[in-house]
Amino acid sequence: MNLALFALVQLAAAHYAPPADPAVVVRPAAESDTIPQITLVEALSAAAQLDPNYVAALGGIGNALWVRRSAYAVFVLPSVSISSSLTKASEEFFNLGTGGLTDQIVDARVEARYNLFRGGAKYFEMKRARAEMESAEATEVQARFNTALLTESDFYNVIAERELVRVAAERVRRADEQLAVARARVVSGAAVQTDSLQLLLELTRARVDLLRQRASLRVAQVQLGRRVGIAGPVDAVALDTLPALELPISEDSAVVEALAQGPEYRIAIAEERASDAAAKAAYGTYLPQIDLFASWQGFDDGFFPDATSRTVWGFQIRLPLWNDGQREIALSRAKANRDVARAVRRDAELAVRRDAIEAYQAYVTARASAELAQQAVIVAQENLDVQETRYRAGATTILDLLSAQVSLSEAEAGLVQARYAARLALAGLEAILGRRLFTDRGY
């Protein structure tokens, strides 16, 4: 029975030997070179031009800029219009321009109107335009950092998946080496046949994990390509593996800064100011409106009319008394919008405080986790070395050796994930603050 089991182990080991399985071979450099590579700075620049939210934010700045220009222009510039018309009749009629009977008349008109008083609406419209411009600028900052956060997430994911492929390949290599050692010990009679079976199972699991990691890497590369506008996989240029730096600001300073210049809270404040100005402008409809106007009008029976012309100028006072409640409806809606904006601003203040603290603590935790993960790798590597030495000497079981191998692979994978979790946590904190915390990061 033992001889039959031993023969089965030898046959299975020969069948699953690494040279016979091309999936175990790490991708050669020539193949990986066919995938275009991109740096983080290049990825951020390309993604900003493609993200719909950021493009919309840039368009919002242009719209708000023209609204502000219009609000300022009404203080100094009149509204001007030019029109001309030709009227033709089936029978002759009196033409004001020629002073005779004709079947057609041509007139041209130039009108100018300047508003002297609108119940303070012009002033409040100017304040609303300023607030909307500030909101648009803050929205652009928010969209830019949100785009950067998504881009960095995809970029770091590619690097992390590539590192996890390396970790999986190392696991396959160790399992293959240990299988060779176990086979030699079984042949020499120093170990039982189940040792080879246990290591063969570990080798199979390691190969499956390597295949899964390569598939995950492929998907991550395609996602990065989509983010930067390339139809296909894109590889990320490796970053430094230096430990994460300590934040240059305290938690309290981060909260204060998020409330002072964070884009989310700036948007809420600007929208509250805009809605308040709109509500005050709505009250102006209850006051009289005073306009200056002037016009020139020419009449003739052909273009351009110069037979007769008239010049008219004067001023107009209007006091709307009742327009079927439309004025009251507009005022009620403006006041409701102002109340909603105030509630949103108050909630945003509390939310920003919470988000800033959460992001700050997430980075601190990720940074500490990365340091601990580095120590865990060292401990796991030393433990594996001890278990390998003891197994070769016959002082431990195969289960202890397999446990040490798995622990090392898990520790290495944990280090990769913790390292890039710290980078991503930093990007999240910067998105809340609306600025970069480290100027030497290259972007």
Rosetta blueprint (number, residue, H / E / L):
1 M L
2 N H
3 L H
4 A H
5 L H
6 F H
7 A H
8 L H
9 V H
10 Q H
11 L H
12 A H
13 A H
14 A H
15 H H
16 Y L
17 A L
18 P H
19 P H
20 A H
21 D L
22 P H
23 A H
24 V H
25 V L
26 V L
27 R L
28 P L
29 A H
30 A H
31 E H
32 S H
33 D L
34 T L
35 I L
36 P L
37 Q E
38 I E
39 T L
40 L H
41 V H
42 E H
43 A H
44 L H
45 S H
46 A H
47 A H
48 A H
49 Q H
50 L H
51 D L
52 P H
53 N H
54 Y H
55 V H
56 A H
57 A H
58 L H
59 G H
60 G H
61 I H
62 G H
63 N H
64 A H
65 L H
66 W H
67 V H
68 R H
69 R H
70 S H
71 A H
72 Y H
73 A H
74 V L
75 F L
76 V L
77 L L
78 P L
79 S E
80 V E
81 S E
82 I E
83 S E
84 S E
85 S E
86 L E
87 T E
88 K E
89 A E
90 S E
91 E E
92 E E
93 F E
94 F E
95 N L
96 L L
97 G L
98 T L
99 G L
100 G L
101 L E
102 T E
103 D E
104 Q E
105 I E
106 V E
107 D E
108 A E
109 R E
110 V E
111 E E
112 A E
113 R E
114 Y E
115 N E
116 L E
117 F E
118 R L
119 G L
120 G L
121 A H
122 K H
123 Y H
124 F H
125 E H
126 M H
127 K H
128 R H
129 A H
130 R H
131 A H
132 E H
133 M H
134 E H
135 S H
136 A H
137 E H
138 A H
139 T H
140 E H
141 V H
142 Q H
143 A H
144 R H
145 F H
146 N H
147 T H
148 A H
149 L H
150 L H
151 T H
152 E H
153 S H
154 D H
155 F H
156 Y H
157 N H
158 V H
159 I H
160 A H
161 E H
162 R H
163 E H
164 L H
165 V H
166 R H
167 V H
168 A H
169 A H
170 E H
171 R H
172 V H
173 R H
174 R H
175 A H
176 D H
177 E H
178 Q H
179 L H
180 A H
181 V H
182 A H
183 R H
184 A H
185 R H
186 V H
187 V H
188 S H
189 G L
190 A L
191 A L
192 V L
193 Q H
194 T H
195 D H
196 S H
197 L H
198 Q H
199 L H
200 L H
201 L H
202 E H
203 L H
204 T H
205 R H
206 A H
207 R H
208 V H
209 D H
210 L H
211 L H
212 R H
213 Q H
214 R H
215 A H
216 S H
217 L H
218 R H
219 V H
220 A H
221 Q H
222 V H
223 Q H
224 L H
225 G H
226 R H
227 R H
228 V H
229 G L
230 I L
231 A L
232 G L
233 P L
234 V L
235 D E
236 A E
237 V L
238 A L
239 L L
240 D L
241 T L
242 L L
243 P L
244 A L
245 L L
246 E L
247 L L
248 P L
249 I L
250 S L
251 E H
252 D H
253 S H
254 A H
255 V H
256 V H
257 E H
258 A H
259 L H
260 A H
261 Q H
262 G L
263 P H
264 E H
265 Y H
266 R H
267 I H
268 A H
269 I H
270 A H
271 E H
272 E H
273 R H
274 A H
275 S H
276 D H
277 A H
278 A H
279 A H
280 K H
281 A H
282 A H
283 Y H
284 G H
285 T H
286 Y H
287 L L
288 P L
289 Q E
290 I E
291 D E
292 L E
293 F E
294 A E
295 S E
296 W E
297 Q E
298 G E
299 F E
300 D E
301 D L
302 G L
303 F L
304 F L
305 P L
306 D L
307 A L
308 T E
309 S E
310 R E
311 T E
312 V E
313 W E
314 G E
315 F E
316 Q E
317 I E
318 R E
319 L L
320 P L
321 L L
322 W L
323 N L
324 D L
325 G L
326 Q H
327 R H
328 E H
329 I H
330 A H
331 L H
332 S H
333 R H
334 A H
335 K H
336 A H
337 N H
338 R H
339 D H
340 V H
341 A H
342 R H
343 A H
344 V H
345 R H
346 R H
347 D H
348 A H
349 E H
350 L H
351 A H
352 V H
353 R H
354 R H
355 D H
356 A H
357 I H
358 E H
359 A H
360 Y H
361 Q H
362 A H
363 Y H
364 V H
365 T H
366 A H
367 R H
368 A H
369 S H
370 A H
371 E H
372 L H
373 A H
374 Q H
375 Q H
376 A H
377 V H
378 I H
379 V H
380 A H
381 Q H
382 E H
383 N H
384 L H
385 D H
386 V H
387 Q H
388 E H
389 T H
390 R H
391 Y H
392 R H
393 A L
394 G L
395 A L
396 T L
397 T L
398 I H
399 L H
400 D H
401 L H
402 L H
403 S H
404 A H
405 Q H
406 V H
407 S H
408 L H
409 S H
410 E H
411 A H
412 E H
413 A H
414 G H
415 L H
416 V H
417 Q H
418 A H
419 R H
420 Y H
421 A H
422 A H
423 R H
424 L H
425 A H
426 L H
427 A H
428 G H
429 L H
430 E H
431 A H
432 I H
433 L H
434 G L
435 R L
436 R L
437 L L
438 F L
439 T H
440 D H
441 R H
442 G L
443 Y L
